[in-house]
Amino acid sequence: MQKITRRAMLGTSLALPALGVARMAWAQAGEVTISHYFTGDLGMNAFNAQVEKFTEATGITLRDSPVGHEDFKTDILVRAAGNSLPDVFSYWAGARVQFIADAGALHPIDDMWAAKGLDDVIARPVADSATIYNGQRYLVPMNYHYAGMFYNTKVMADIGMTEPPATWDDFLNLCEALKAAGITPVALGSRDRWPAQFWFDYLLLRTAGPDYRARLMAGDARYDDAEVAAAMAMWKDMFDRDLFAANANADDWTDAADKLARGEAAMTLMGTWITGYWNGNGLTPGEDYDFFEFPQITEGIPNAAVGPVDGLVIAHNAANMEGAEEFLAFMVSDAGVQAAWADAQGALSANVNVDPAAYNVVMQKAAATVAAAEAFAFNHDLATPPPVAEVGLSMFARFIDDPSQTGAILAQVAGDAAAAFDE
């Protein structure tokens, strides 16, 4: 995989290149070019359905080039460095947008935001945390997700769980009760590495707190700090207790979800998109599955919710700037579009005008959980620059392969992360 560093992107000339005849023709014809990672069962059909509504409403068509979720992470950086971005592309809010905004590759949308009255449309906490970079707005949030401990309700009822575990000791006791009943407590499908990050995120947030974790993500703390070591020791203890399903790095997140659906495992720490997957497979929210918050570990630590925000941004040299801005505004402003999109994605809408009744009972509970949290944190690979995120994701995979090497892994990662921050 080609590695794109901040230095490489900033060193690339981002002056507007000469536009080809074909690209100019698309713009004149009222077309907008777009690339996105909404592929597979969860994304493609739902995205295309909303795009059709946009075309019907505006007469503007989209020239679409979807890219698989994992490949997109590198593909869009290569295209940015080569000055070949589409007019519009989907992107994850946080450090990834910051990285590409720092390279001058994005078009600010402050004027469009004001003209369309998006202050009255977008939930302020999401707007404040996800849309502003270097003092300007660049991203329109399509949806956001929450990572929680999703579980098989029948399995939990069978072992006598009447209330979700409130503390870490309660959680470990629940896991031991599941083991005694012959049920694997936790499924983890970390083949693509990113599903593992939620364990690291929550263990660190619940022990060292959001402020320390923010410093680590920014490079102002180190992976060989005592705070990181303590969080990783708790994660290692779970492996030592045999609480995870075997061979986690051989499964993806849907494999883990399937183990829960079959009753082979009880829980998985995953984002709310898992609800869209399960609903599509005939499971009923609140009856077949539910979730609880990651339990408290250290008293007095602010309660943080973790999750990503998916958004749309515009390239700084978009051929059809007006059409691109219309698309961004439409996709977030239309409450019907947002409700349908959120339902299909197993997501929560950033549009305050979406009726909460549009969500199923589990998603209503997720929305309330996020609203009650004292902080909202982007997951690891969206909270730290992409080169550093790669270091962290590889760390999680190595750790899961051999938790006994935790100390050596952290020592190496501390140096690798520091070097990546300097790139």
PyMOL commands that set and color helices and strands:
alter all, ss='L'
color gray80, all
select helices_A, chain A and resi 6-10+21-28+40-58+69-81+95-102+110-115+118-120+124-130+153-158+168-180+194-207+210-218+226-240+248-250+253-261+273-280+321-333+335-345+356-358+361-372+380-383+386-401+403-421
alter helices_A, ss='H'
color red, helices_A
select strands_A, chain A and resi 31-35+61-64+88-92+132-133+136-137+140-144+147-152+184-186+265-271+289-292+304-306+309-314+375-377
alter strands_A, ss='S'
color yellow, strands_A
deselect
rebuild
show_as cartoon
